Amino acid sequence: MRGFLLSVLSFCLVACICVSELLAMDKYNESQKIQIDTDVKDAVMTFMDDDEVPDGETLLADGEESIDDLSVPNAVPGTDAEGDSPDATSNPESPSATPNPMRRKVDFTELKSINSDVDCWIYVPNTHIDYYVMQEQEPEVYYYLWRNIYQQQSEWGSIFKPAYPNMDTLLDAHQLIFGHHMAYGSVAFSDLMNYHDKSYAEKWPNIYLYYTDRVERWKVWTAGTVNPYDALYTVPYELNSADYDNLLSHLDDIGEYSLRSNRPTKSERTTILSTCDNTNGFRFFIATTWAETYYYDRADARNAMRA
């Protein structure tokens, strides 16, 4: 049984409705807002040492291979293994070019001391997307649409997950994550527009989500433009249900391309990133499927396998 359509929704239309409110805000200028996000990232982002790696365990989706060898030491950020700056063709997901994404670790104790509504952290290689993700607490209330982690009003708000009824006990088969598409710069989810291009998605398919106990790698399988009332924005869906199976087929049909080797089945979750398309009130989405999880503690991995 599905829930309800997220109201006229979070952002493209709400953004239009709230223009007067936005103009009246005591806003930070662009450089100040960027500095706030940079300061938060610098305060909480760390990397696992070599001696920490054996403590954890990796789980892989069927047929998936780990692309991030945790046994490979980290290079210094922005350099290759010899300490030289990598050329423009270097793969940012390669440990020889930049720190291994699977070795990143976020200090959630620090993040949640700032705001307990922090849910996770998102990182999309080769983009500026490297942000905390807020969890809305009430269905159809979008508090973080215009607010940052400090609950200060902000022109581009926060990356956030919408709330839905009974979310504490009911797992949504499709996880929605929203962010603004700004008319200037590359902040928030503006860089998602790169995924209109299938060749770009094939080159940069991986998205990373960091939680207190683990890091997850997800792979893009389709992307496209939809109206705000699309079935995509109905929550929640249940795994193995006919409704969810129909949704996956629907996304295949409306997507601008399909990387079918990455497509989930109705028994597998999908994570969807969505932003304004800035065209006639439509939205752009990219849909991803789970590929890999590294648990920092082996006990957590074993509990996940039993679940």
N, C-alpha and C positions, 0 to 999 in steps of 0.2 A: 504493500500500500504506500503510495506516495503522499507527500505532504502538500505544501502550498507553493505557489509561484512567488518568488522573492519580489516584494512590492516594487513598483514602478521605478525602479529598483535603486539599489544602492547608488550607482553612480552616474551614468550618462544623464539620465533624466533628472535625478536628484540634483546633479551638478547644475543643470539648467535652472531648476526651481530655486536653487539657493544662491544664484548669482548676486542678488542684492545683499544677502547676508555675508557672502564672501568678500564683497567690496568694502563692507563695513568693518571687517576684521582688523584687529591690531596685528598685522602680519609681520613675520620676520622677512627680511629681504632674502633673495636667493642664496647668497653666499653664507648667511647665517644659518639657514635651514640645512644646507649641505654640511656645514661645519658640525651641527648638532648630530646628524647621522654618522659623520665620520668619527666624532668623539665617542659615540656609543659603540661603534664597531671596534675602534682601537682598544676600548676598555674591556671588551668581552671576548674577542677572538684570539684563540690560541691554537697550537698545533701539537699533536701527540708526539712525544719523544719515542725513539726506537724501542726503549724498554717498556713502553706502555702498550705497544701493538699486540704482543702475545696474550694480553689479558682479555682481549675481545674475541668476537667471532663474526664471520660474514655469512649472511644468508643470501642466496641467489634465486631469481625467478627461473622457472624451467627453461632450459636452453640458453640461459644467459651466462656469460663469462665476465669475471671481474676485470674491468679495464684499469683499475687503480690499484696497482700492486702495493699493498701496505708495507711490504718488506723493503721497498725502495726508499732510502732516506729523502727527506725534503731538501730541495734546493733553496737558496736564499731568495725571497720574493723578488721577482723582476730580473733574475739572472739565470743563466744555465748552470750546469754542474760545475763548470770551471770558473763561475763568477762573472762571466761576460753577459752583457745584455742580449737577450734572445732576439733573433731577427723577426720580421713581421709575419713570417710563415710558421713560427713556433706554435705548437699546440698548447694553449693555456691549461689543458687538463693533463698534460704530461708532467710527471714529477721532475723531469730534467729542465722544464721551462719555468714552472711556478710551483708553489707548494701543492702537494697532492690534495685534491678536494676531500677525499675520504679521510684524510688525516686532520682536517680542521675540527676544532672543538669549540663550542660556545659556552661561556660561563653564564648559565641560566640563573644561578643564584644572584649574580650581579644584576642581570636583566630584570628579574622578577622583583628585586628590591626597588627598582625604579617604578615598575608597574606589573602587577600580578596578572594582567590580561595578556601578557606576552605568551604566544602559543609555540612558535618555532622560529627558525631563521631560514631565509631562502637565498640561494646563490645560483645564478645562471651564468656560466662561463661566457666570455667574450661579449658581455654586456655590463652595464652599470648596476644591474640588479644584484644587490648584496645587502639585504635588509632584514630587520626583525619583522615578524608577522604577528599582528594583534588578533585576538579572538573576541568578536562581538559577544555580548552577554544576553541580549534580548532580541528575539526574532523581529525583523523589520525595523530595528533601530540601528543606525549606522553612525555611531559615535566617532569612530576613528576615520571616517571619511574625510574630516577636516581637522583631525588632531593627531599630534605625534605621540611618542611613547611617554612624554612628560605631561600629556593631556593639555598641551598648549595648542592653540589654534594655528593651523598650518595650511598653506595653500595647496600642498599636495598630500596632506594627511599622512596616513600610514598604509602599508600593505596590510590587508586584513582578511579574515575568514568571517562570513556571515553566520549568525546564530540561526538555529532552527528548533522547533519543538522537540523536547525530550533528547536533546543532543548528548546529554550525560549518559544515557543508556542505549541510544540508537545510533549505530555507526552508519554514516552516509556512504553509499558505494561510490559516489563521485564527490570528491573533496574540492570545494570551490575556494579560490584565492583571488582577491580583487586588488587592483591598484590603479591609480590615475594614469592617464596618458596626457602629458602636458604639451602645450603648444610650443614650448621652448625647451631646449636642453634635453637631457637623456635621463631625467630623474624618474623615480617611481617605476611604473611599468611601461614607460615610453619605448624602451628598446624591444619590447615584444613584437613590434611591427616588423622586425627583421624576419620573423617566422612566417610572413606571407610567402616567402621564397622557399620552395621545397629543397633546393640545393643547400640553402643555409641550414635548414633543419637537419639535413643529412650530415652536414659537417659538424653541427653543434647540437646534438640531440639530447644532451644530458642536463638535468636540473637537479639540484641538491637541496634537501630539506634537513635541517639539523634540529634535533630534539634533546631533551635532558639526557636520555640514555642511549641515543643512536644517531646515525646519519643515514639518510635514504637517498638513493639515486633513482630518478625517474627518467623515462625516455619519451620524447615527443613522437606521437603517431599520427596526429592530424591537427589542422588549424583552419580557421575560417571566420567569416563575418556573419553575425546573426542579429535578429531584432531582440529587443529587451524582453519580449514575451515568449521567447523560444523555450521548449521543454528542457533545455540545458539548465535553465535557472529555476527549475522546480526542485524542491528539497523536502525530505531526503528520498533517495532511492535505496532499495534493499538488494544486496548481493543475491544472485541466482534468480531474481524475479524476472517475469516477462517484461515488465516496465523498463527495467534496467537494460535488458537485452535489446529492447527496441530503441532505447536511448543511444546505445553504442552504434547500432546500425544507422540511426538518424545522423549521428556525428560523422560517420563514414560517408553518408550521402551528401551532406552539406559542406564537408571539408573541401578546401581548395586542393588538397592532395591527401594521400593516405600512405603512410609507411607501414604496410600491412604486417610486416614481421614484428612490429612493436604493438600491434593492436591487442587490447585486453579481451578476455572472455567475460561472460556474465558472472563468473566466480571470482574475478579480479577487480580490484578497485582502480579508479582512474583519478588523477589529480588534474584539475583544470584551472589554468590561469586566464583571467579575463580583464579586459580594459576597454576604454572607449575607443572606437574606430575614428572618432571625430568626423564622421560622415553621416549626416541625416539621422543622428541619434542611435546608430547601430553600435554593436560591440564586436570586438575581436577576441577570439579565444584560441588557446592552444591546449590540446588534450594530451596527457602523458600517461604512461603505464609504469608500474613498479618494476624495477630491474634488480635492485641490490640494496641490502641494509647491512651496515656494520654496527653491531652492538658493542659498546665499550666494556660491557661485562658479559662473560659467557653465560652466566645464569639467566640474564635477561633474554638472550638469544634462545636458550632452551625453553624458557617459558613461552616465548612467541611461537615456537614450533609446535608446542602442545596446544596452543589456543585454537 
